[in-house]
């Protein structure tokens, strides 16, 4: 049986309406109340597209050029970042974006999860909520972003240390501060590997082994498939426990949106990824994952980071169409050259749009929310 034949409407009902396999989901009132919530994505939200510009061919793009690229791409939204440990009362990049007339989705991060040599160095979630609240208040007294994003990829162990409760406490404080100033707020962005691993595990726990296998073969590279097949793998165990705990919390927290990240081709990430030159997006997979998050949390969804691993215009158009079909409120494209097995940018080193950038601009022109 083909996976696409399973996606709508049947697949959610068996394993979501009986979610007692998840440690974090313990009560019936934490599950969706009717199957009508899970059959299709039915809201009519129009997507606000934006961009995050970082590097092009290894060269950092300055904020003034980032703003020009955003304008060339035809978007009015840009992703910015302020780190609490370096906050000094203002942020040059934010000032440039604001002067350019761009609307900002602002990541407020605890710090930079890299060593001086550029290697990953995870930082702990803050636990002193008085100090955290004071700094966050200072930032949001100065700037009024359209959405406040608390941390980046909360489930990514290369970025953060600490348990789910630490992040949930931080997020609770962030919500209180942002809402006190009339600002919308979301989580840092659940990674697509996290979302897919939880979906796979739900299928397996509810006796849907064939569906789980088909789903896994579509979304995971071989290395991830091997880890998933080993029930004693501590990395996978931690990933599932963390993911389930935060998703359960997001159902009850006063979040305005639940934020997740996604890249295509979905199996291509990293040195061991496969299908890096694929140019076709399985839009049903994306919509399925998006609908899973919406169903499990009961919240509107957005993405402040989605992107592609090759420069194919058709891949870019396919992902944009999937995002649009899923009715995300905000969708920020990550336009940066990250190296082998990582994201690619929509622009070249001079700032001119590549062929995929032109495809992005034309799609946004036709579909941008007014």
C-alpha positions, 0 to 999 in steps of 0.5 A: 500500500502506498503511503500517500493513500494512508495520509488522509484521512485514516492515519492520524485517527488510530495513533492520536486518539490513543496516545497513551504510549507517550510518557508526556501524554497521560490523560484523555483530555490531552488528545484531539476531541474529534476526528474532524480536527485531524482529517485535513488542514482546513483553515484558510490562513494566508502565508506571510513569507519572509527570509533569513539571509546569513552566508553566501559561498562562505561570506557573511552577508551584512544586514544592509545587504540582507535587507536588499535581498529580502526586498529583491525576493519580494518579501516584507518579513525577515528573521533577526536574532538577539542574544541575551548574553551580549545585549547592550540596549540596542541591536544594529541589525534590527535597526537596519531591518526596521529602517528598511521597512521590514517586519521582524520575527525575532529570535531571542537566544540565550547565547551562541552555541559555538566555541571560539573555534566555531565548533558546536558548544551547546549552552544550557537553557536559562534557569534564573527566571528573574534575570531572564525576565529582566533582560527579555523585558529590556529587549522588548521594551526597545523593539516590537517584533511581529513575533517573538521566538524563544530560543532556536531549535529547542530540541537540537542537542548541538545547540542546547543542554538541559532538560525539557522542563528547563526549556518549558519554564523559560518559554512560560516566562517568555510568553508572559513577558511578550504578552504583557507587551501585546506581542505574539510569541512562539517556540524556537522551532521543532526540528523536522527530524524530531517531528518525523521521529515522533510520528514514526514512533507513534505508528510503531507503538500502535501496531502500524509497522508497515505504515511506519516503515513506508513513512521512515523510508520517505523521510530518513536517511539510512543512518537515521533508519539504523538508529531508529531500529535500535530501541536501546539507542540513547540518542533516539530515546532522549530525542523522543522523550524531549519531543513528546514532553514539549509537544504536550506542554505546547498544548496547554501553554498560551503560545500564539503559534507552534514553530517547526523547521523543515528542509528538502530533500528531506532525506538529504541532511548532513554528510550521510544524507541521500537524494541531495539532487532530488528536485521533487517535494512530496507535498503530502509528507510536509502537510502530514507533518504540519497537520500532526503538529497542529493536531497534537498541540491545538495551535496555529503553526508557522516556520521561521526556518525552512529551506532547500539543499540544492539550487533546483528552482522546481525544488524551491517551488515545490517546498513553497507550495507545500508550505502554502498548502499547509496554511502556515501563518509565517514562513521564513526561508533560510537563504544561506550556503551552509556547505555539503549536505546543508542549506543553499541560498537564493542569492549569489555572493554579489547579492543577485538572485540565483535561478532558485531565487527567481523562482521564490520571488515569482511564487511569493508574488503570486501567493503572498498574503496582503 
